[in-house]
Amino acid sequence: VQLVESGGGSVQTGGSLRLSCVVSGYTWSGYCMGWFRQAPGLEREGVALIDTDGTPSYVDSVKGRFTISLDNAKNILYLQMDSLKPEDTGIYYCASSISRCRMSAIQALGRGAVTRPGIVGYWGQGTQVNVSS
């Protein structure tokens, strides 16, 4: 199983980026997918999730600015990020087979807990996003 992210980069405040995650090696339909990030000095947190029925959920700080979507035919997960802020800076990870597919449930685990065994089945290697003021 491989999850390969791309699309990170450096932008100024207010800019946009679109992250992509290509999934290979298994049939991903029927699994919760999502994006997580890790800012410098902080533990990994959930950003956006998409359930098997297409229902998205977002952390409050990105609502109205980020959009998660997936292309089932191509096995690609996307994260469209608009109106970027410096606090969005970090390494963004694609994830699959997430045991809890609502952001409230992920947040209830506590920052960093998503890396514990049993929460996320597969991780990508991460892509760096830098937003300057």
ABEGO torsion letter per residue (X at the ends): XBBBBBGBEBBBBGBBBBBBBBBBGBBABGBBBBBBBBBBGBBBBBABBBBAAGBBBBBAAABGABBBBBBAAAGBBBBBBBGBBAAABEBBBBBBGBABABAAAAAAAEBGAAABBGABABBBAEBBBBBBX
